[in-house]
Amino acid sequence: MLSPILDHSFYLDEDMLKELEKRWNVRPYKFVQKVGDAIYIPVGCPHQVKNLSSSIKIAEDFVSAENLDLCVELTDSFRMLPLGHKYHKDKLQSRAILYHAMKDALLGPNNATISAPPPPSSSPSAESLLSS
């Protein structure tokens, strides 16, 4: 099973973009990135890139308290991909970030007596961690 978005298996051309807006009221934004420009794309937001010349891409995944719930949701959807898929594992490490944030909040950042979180396959959901 391929993910059309994650696997970059298709590219929306001009006609497809017009149909997307007309049929589903999804308005694409287009811009040309210049030297020195940085682009922020919110978590879970589908996007596509068309390089107009030779380019180098540098990307960073950003996880914060404000978007952690979306990151966990996105990670859970990645687990539905086949086992060998490059995005099947928790690329964002959102559960580990949540675990260490809670540990530091409760015991302080210098307390090293707590063991590492369980592996992702047996990790509790963010909701169960927050409701405990």
FENJO-V884710 format. One record per run of one state. SS is the DSSP state (a for helix, b for strand, c for the rest). FROM is the first residue (numbers start at 1). LEN is the number of residues. Records with the same first field share a line. If there is no record, write none. Layout:
BEGIN
SS=FROM-LEN, FROM-LEN
END
This chain:
BEGIN
c=1-13, 25-43, 79-15, 108-12, 123-3, 132-1
a=14-11, 68-11, 94-14, 120-3, 126-6
END
